[in-house]
């Protein structure tokens, strides 16, 4: 019999699947998507890190000293500034597509370049994204109870740019990176609760996974380290510290080895030495600019300013870890010389931190529900989702450009026009063809992507098989909602008050 807490995880998964069926439209961007997917294609079909064939088919740009994309290094191989983690996560889904093509008699050589393969990878992104919401919601539930946890997962998952990357831009790495952050959060929580060496090693390995997806997420190591610090002088703390670091290093060594094969050195900076300007971060612009500003495009995240102090009263070590990770990653994103992140919907590099935002926002929604009313918390959640749908519609209909800098007036005008036509936009989305891939190609790309054809029956079989695989994983993750939390139960905590 399904327990009541687990129903929250199931509801999130079902809502996510329905959203995918209704609104998913895959966009493939050159060079970002090409560089990210190239890892999956090359590892599965060629078993190497030579991307010359992939770039010829998927697209590339020459790059420059700031972003050395596809420029040959000392090894003579073209570079790839995108982490290999998303490619690894996509491998089982791309393999499903290849099996479907072979069963349908449509497989071609070399493989991996069909619409079925890309759509399978995109379905994998959606599944990993929903898994991220389930895992983050499970941690939040232990802090504030199921109601506020679900509200936070919905508000942050569907009321911020995470939604656009989940369904419309799934060939970016950001949703997969959010999965890595969620696994880190959940593994660190479990390690503190059970306090075994193996659990602390898994928490470190989770950080390694997040960093293999996007290298800056090595900063997430601060979460398990601060939760470990809660043990203070208990016996075995030094051994646990070493195993956390060893777990992270062991997993990340896969990326180091790949960089060594590509560049001749595992410590090469793939983006180039001029990619970051740590002395002059554009913090205010990153946070508040109409041009992809974090809080401008996702104002619901401002609740973290209330939620983190409330979380500190309940769990200071977790609050410190989440807060430090958020601040460190915001600083890095602001230090990027293209802090606006090119073709973007909102502050896309901070979409990776969606699970941390959920845990930071959940106490604020719980407080609003307790001091005000549940209706007020539900209203905030609904308003966040509605605003996000309006902004998504504005970008996808061309009312707001994702390419160039815009001001506040243009942002408001575009959002206003999109709001008036939102019902028509949603109707068009519901009636759209989910198998059509939109290509956005950088002006410096030598050629657009060239894909092999795939029949509708093969694509349908591929997507059904991918989602059966994904829903099995989500069902297993839903069990995490039923685990007993450390300290007071969720029900006991829901009956207490923040002081």
C-alpha positions in Angstrom: 0.0 0.0 0.0 1.4 3.4 -1.0 2.2 5.5 2.1 1.1 9.1 2.3 4.6 10.6 2.2 5.5 8.6 -0.9 2.5 10.0 -2.7 4.3 13.3 -2.9 7.1 11.8 -4.9 4.7 9.9 -7.1 2.7 13.1 -7.7 5.9 15.0 -8.8 6.9 12.2 -11.2 3.4 12.0 -12.7 3.2 15.8 -13.1 6.6 15.7 -14.8 5.6 12.9 -17.2 2.4 14.8 -18.1 4.4 17.9 -18.7 6.8 16.0 -20.9 3.9 14.6 -23.0 2.3 18.0 -23.3 5.2 20.5 -23.7 8.5 18.8 -24.6 10.1 20.2 -27.7 13.8 19.4 -28.1 16.2 22.2 -29.1 19.7 21.3 -30.2 22.3 24.1 -30.0 25.6 24.3 -31.7 28.1 24.2 -30.1 26.9 23.4 -26.6 24.6 20.5 -27.4 27.0 19.1 -30.0 29.9 19.1 -27.5 27.8 17.6 -24.7 26.2 14.9 -26.8 29.5 14.1 -28.6 30.7 12.4 -25.4 27.8 9.9 -25.4 28.1 9.2 -29.2 31.9 8.7 -29.2 32.0 6.6 -26.0 29.2 4.3 -27.1 30.0 3.9 -30.7 33.7 4.6 -31.1 35.0 4.0 -27.6 37.4 7.0 -27.8 37.5 10.7 -27.2 38.3 11.7 -30.8 35.5 14.1 -31.7 36.4 14.9 -35.2 33.7 12.7 -36.7 31.1 14.0 -34.2 31.8 17.6 -34.9 31.6 17.0 -38.6 28.1 15.6 -38.2 26.8 17.5 -35.1 28.4 20.9 -35.7 31.2 22.9 -34.1 32.9 26.3 -33.9 36.6 27.0 -34.1 36.6 28.7 -30.8 39.2 31.2 -29.5 41.4 31.8 -26.5 38.5 32.4 -24.2 36.5 29.2 -25.2 38.8 26.7 -27.0 36.0 24.6 -28.6 37.2 22.1 -31.2 40.7 23.6 -31.5 43.4 20.9 -31.8 45.7 20.8 -28.8 49.1 19.1 -28.4 47.5 15.7 -29.1 46.1 16.9 -32.4 42.6 16.0 -31.2 39.9 18.7 -31.1 39.1 20.0 -27.7 35.7 19.8 -25.9 35.1 22.3 -23.0 31.9 20.5 -21.9 32.0 17.9 -19.2 31.5 14.2 -20.1 29.0 13.5 -17.3 25.9 14.2 -19.3 27.1 12.0 -22.0 27.7 9.2 -19.5 24.2 9.7 -18.0 22.7 9.6 -21.5 24.4 6.3 -22.5 21.6 3.9 -21.5 19.0 6.0 -23.3 21.1 6.4 -26.5 21.6 2.6 -26.4 17.8 2.1 -26.2 17.5 4.2 -29.4 20.1 2.1 -31.2 18.4 -1.1 -30.2 15.1 0.3 -31.4 16.7 1.2 -34.8 18.2 -2.2 -35.1 14.9 -4.0 -34.3 13.1 -1.8 -36.8 15.7 -2.4 -39.5 16.7 1.3 -39.7 20.1 1.2 -38.1 22.8 2.9 -40.2 26.6 3.1 -39.8 28.2 5.0 -38.3 25.5 5.0 -35.6 24.4 7.6 -33.1 23.5 10.4 -35.4 19.7 10.0 -35.8 16.8 12.0 -34.4 15.9 8.9 -32.3 19.2 9.0 -30.5 18.9 12.8 -29.7 15.3 12.4 -28.6 16.3 9.5 -26.4 19.0 11.6 -24.7 16.4 14.4 -24.3 14.0 12.0 -22.6 16.9 10.9 -20.3 17.3 14.6 -19.3 13.7 14.9 -18.4 13.9 11.7 -16.3 17.0 12.9 -14.5 15.4 16.2 -13.9 12.4 14.7 -12.3 14.6 12.4 -10.2 16.4 15.6 -9.0 13.0 17.1 -7.8 12.1 13.8 -6.0 15.5 13.6 -4.2 15.5 17.2 -3.2 11.9 17.0 -2.1 12.7 14.0 0.0 15.4 16.0 1.9 13.1 19.0 2.2 10.3 16.7 3.6 12.6 15.8 6.5 12.9 19.4 7.4 9.4 20.9 6.8 6.9 18.0 6.2 5.4 16.8 2.9 3.2 19.8 2.1 5.8 22.4 2.2 8.3 20.1 0.5 6.0 19.5 -2.5 5.2 23.2 -2.7 8.9 24.0 -2.8 9.6 21.3 -5.4 6.8 22.6 -7.6 7.7 26.3 -7.1 11.4 25.9 -7.9 11.0 23.0 -10.4 8.2 24.5 -12.4 8.4 28.1 -11.4 11.9 28.9 -12.5 14.0 28.4 -15.7 14.5 24.8 -14.7 11.3 24.0 -16.5 12.6 25.4 -19.9 15.8 23.3 -19.7 13.8 20.2 -18.6 11.5 20.2 -21.6 12.7 22.7 -24.3 16.5 22.8 -23.9 17.3 19.2 -22.7 20.5 18.9 -24.7 22.2 21.4 -22.4 23.9 19.8 -19.4 22.1 21.9 -16.7 19.2 19.6 -15.7 21.7 16.6 -15.6 23.9 18.8 -13.4 20.9 19.4 -11.1 20.6 15.6 -10.8 24.2 15.5 -9.7 23.5 18.2 -7.1 20.4 16.3 -5.9 22.4 13.0 -5.5 25.0 14.9 -3.6 22.5 16.5 -1.2 20.6 13.2 -0.6 23.8 11.1 -0.2 25.3 13.6 2.2 22.1 13.7 4.3 22.1 9.8 4.4 25.7 9.7 5.3 25.2 12.0 8.3 22.2 9.9 9.3 23.7 6.4 9.1 27.3 7.6 9.6 29.0 4.6 7.9 32.3 4.8 6.0 30.6 3.5 2.8 27.9 6.2 3.0 30.4 8.9 3.4 32.3 7.5 0.5 29.1 7.6 -1.6 28.6 11.2 -0.6 32.0 12.0 -1.9 31.4 10.0 -5.1 28.2 12.0 -5.6 30.2 15.2 -5.6 32.5 13.6 -8.2 29.5 12.8 -10.4 28.3 16.4 -10.2 31.8 17.7 -11.1 32.1 15.3 -14.0 28.9 16.8 -15.4 30.1 20.4 -14.9 33.5 20.9 -13.2 32.5 23.9 -11.1 30.3 21.6 -9.0 33.3 20.4 -7.2 32.3 23.3 -4.9 29.4 21.0 -3.7 32.0 19.2 -1.6 31.3 21.8 1.0 28.0 20.1 1.8 29.2 16.7 2.9 32.2 18.3 4.6 30.1 20.6 6.7 27.7 17.8 7.6 30.7 15.8 8.5 31.9 18.6 10.7 28.7 18.2 12.8 30.4 15.0 14.2 33.0 17.3 15.7 35.5 15.2 17.7 33.8 11.8 17.5 36.0 8.9 16.7 36.5 8.1 13.0 36.0 11.7 11.8 39.4 11.8 10.1 38.8 8.5 8.3 35.4 9.8 7.1 37.0 13.0 5.9 39.5 11.1 3.8 37.0 8.8 2.3 34.7 11.7 1.3 37.6 13.3 -0.5 38.8 10.0 -2.0 35.3 9.2 -3.3 35.1 12.6 -5.0 38.6 12.3 -6.5 38.0 8.7 -7.7 35.0 9.6 -9.7 36.4 12.9 -11.0 39.5 11.1 -12.1 37.5 9.8 -15.1 37.2 13.4 -16.4 40.9 14.1 -15.7 41.8 11.0 -17.7 39.6 12.2 -20.6 41.2 15.6 -20.5 44.6 14.0 -20.5 43.7 12.1 -23.7 42.3 15.2 -25.3 44.9 17.8 -24.3 48.0 15.9 -23.2 47.5 17.0 -19.6 44.7 16.1 -17.2 45.0 19.6 -15.7 44.3 21.6 -18.8 41.6 24.3 -18.6 39.3 23.3 -21.4 37.5 26.7 -21.5 40.8 28.6 -21.8 42.5 30.7 -19.2 40.5 33.8 -20.0 37.1 32.3 -19.3 36.9 33.5 -15.7 37.7 36.9 -14.2 37.6 36.2 -10.5 38.7 39.7 -9.6 35.7 41.4 -11.3 32.5 39.3 -10.9 29.4 40.8 -12.3 27.3 39.9 -9.2 24.6 42.6 -9.4 24.0 42.0 -13.1 23.9 38.2 -12.7 21.3 38.6 -9.9 19.1 41.4 -11.1 19.7 42.3 -14.7 16.7 42.0 -17.1 19.2 40.1 -19.3 19.0 36.6 -17.8 19.3 37.9 -14.2 18.7 35.2 -11.6 16.0 36.9 -9.5 14.6 38.9 -12.4 13.6 35.7 -14.2 12.9 33.6 -11.1 11.7 35.9 -8.3 10.5 33.0 -6.2 14.1 32.2 -5.4 14.2 35.4 -3.3 12.4 33.3 -0.7 15.8 31.6 0.0 16.7 34.8 1.8 14.1 33.9 4.4 14.4 30.2 4.1 18.1 29.8 4.8 18.0 31.6 8.2 14.9 29.5 9.1 16.8 26.4 8.0 19.8 27.5 10.2 17.6 27.4 13.3 16.5 23.8 12.4 19.8 22.4 10.9 22.7 24.9 11.0 25.2 22.5 9.4 22.9 21.8 6.4 22.1 25.5 6.1 25.8 26.4 6.1 26.5 23.8 3.5 23.7 24.8 1.2 24.3 28.5 1.7 28.1 28.2 1.1 27.5 26.2 -2.1 25.0 28.6 -3.4 27.2 31.6 -2.7 30.3 30.0 -4.2 28.5 29.0 -7.4 26.9 32.4 -7.8 30.3 34.0 -7.5 31.8 31.7 -10.1 28.9 32.3 -12.5 29.3 36.0 -12.1 33.0 35.7 -12.7 32.5 34.2 -16.2 33.3 36.7 -18.8 30.0 35.9 -20.4 28.0 36.0 -17.2 24.8 36.2 -19.2 25.7 32.7 -20.6 24.9 33.3 -24.3 21.7 31.7 -25.6 19.9 31.3 -22.3 16.5 31.3 -20.5 17.3 33.1 -17.3 20.6 32.4 -15.4 21.1 29.0 -16.9 24.4 28.1 -15.1 22.5 28.4 -11.7 19.7 26.1 -12.9 22.2 23.4 -11.9 21.5 24.2 -8.3 17.7 23.6 -8.4 17.8 21.0 -5.6 19.7 23.4 -3.3 17.1 26.1 -4.0 14.3 23.7 -3.1 15.9 23.0 0.3 16.5 26.8 0.8 12.9 27.8 -0.2 11.0 25.0 1.5 11.4 26.5 5.1 10.1 29.9 3.8 7.0 28.3 2.3 6.5 26.3 5.5 6.7 29.5 7.5 4.3 31.3 5.2 1.9 28.5 5.5 2.2 28.4 9.3 2.1 32.2 10.0 -0.2 33.1 7.2 -2.2 30.3 5.6 -1.7 27.3 3.4 -3.6 29.2 0.7 -0.9 31.9 0.8 1.9 29.4 0.3 -0.1 27.7 -2.5 -0.7 31.1 -4.1 3.0 31.9 -4.1 3.7 28.6 -5.8 1.0 29.1 -8.4 2.1 32.6 -9.1 5.7 31.4 -9.6 4.6 28.7 -12.1 2.3 31.1 -14.0 5.0 33.8 -14.3 7.5 31.2 -15.5 5.0 29.9 -18.1 4.6 33.5 -19.4 8.3 34.1 -19.6 8.8 30.7 -21.3 6.1 31.6 -23.8 7.7 35.0 -24.4 11.0 33.5 -25.3 9.6 30.7 -27.5 7.3 33.0 -29.4 10.0 35.6 -30.0 8.6 38.3 -27.8 11.8 38.2 -25.7 15.1 37.4 -27.4 17.4 34.8 -25.7 20.3 36.0 -27.8 20.9 39.7 -27.1 20.8 42.1 -24.1 17.4 43.5 -23.2 16.3 46.1 -20.8 13.5 46.2 -18.2 11.0 47.8 -20.5 11.5 45.2 -23.2 11.3 42.4 -20.7 8.0 43.8 -19.3 6.5 44.4 -22.8 7.4 41.0 -24.0 6.0 39.3 -20.9 2.8 41.4 -21.1 2.2 40.4 -24.7 3.0 36.7 -23.9 0.6 36.8 -21.0 -2.3 37.9 -23.2 -1.6 35.1 -25.7 -0.8 32.5 -23.1 -3.9 30.3 -23.7 -3.2 30.2 -27.5 0.5 29.4 -26.9 -0.4 26.5 -24.5 -2.9 25.2 -27.1 -0.2 25.2 -29.8 2.2 23.5 -27.5 -0.3 20.7 -26.7 -0.8 20.1 -30.4 2.8 20.2 -31.4 4.9 17.3 -32.8 7.2 16.0 -30.0 9.6 14.3 -32.5 10.6 17.6 -34.3 14.1 18.8 -33.2 14.8 22.5 -33.5 18.3 23.5 -34.4 19.9 26.7 -33.1 23.3 27.1 -34.8 26.0 29.6 -33.8 26.9 32.1 -36.5 30.5 30.8 -36.6 29.5 27.2 -37.1 30.9 25.8 -40.4 27.8 23.7 -41.0 24.5 22.7 -39.4 24.0 19.3 -37.9 23.2 16.4 -40.3 21.0 13.7 -38.8 20.0 10.3 -40.1 16.2 9.7 -40.6 14.2 7.6 -38.2 10.7 6.3 -38.7 7.9 7.4 -36.4 7.3 3.9 -35.1 10.9 3.5 -34.1 10.9 6.9 -32.4 7.7 6.1 -30.5 9.1 2.7 -29.4 12.3 4.5 -28.3 10.5 7.1 -26.2 8.2 4.5 -24.6 11.1 2.3 -23.7 13.1 5.2 -22.3 10.2 6.3 -20.1 9.6 2.7 -18.8 13.3 2.7 -17.8 13.0 6.1 -16.3 9.8 5.5 -14.4 11.3 2.4 -12.9 14.2 4.5 -11.5 11.7 7.1 -10.3 9.7 4.5 -8.5 12.8 3.3 -6.7 13.7 6.9 -5.7 10.1 7.5 -4.4 11.0 5.0 -1.6 13.4 7.7 -0.2 10.4 9.7 0.8 9.5 6.9 3.3 12.8 6.7 5.1 12.9 7.9 8.7 14.8 11.1 9.0 17.5 11.7 11.5 16.3 13.4 14.7 12.6 14.4 14.8 10.2 12.9 12.3 8.7 15.1 9.6 5.4 14.9 11.4 7.0 15.9 14.7 8.9 18.8 13.1 5.7 20.0 11.3 4.2 20.4 14.8 7.0 22.7 16.0 7.6 26.3 15.4 10.6 28.2 14.3 11.8 30.5 17.0 
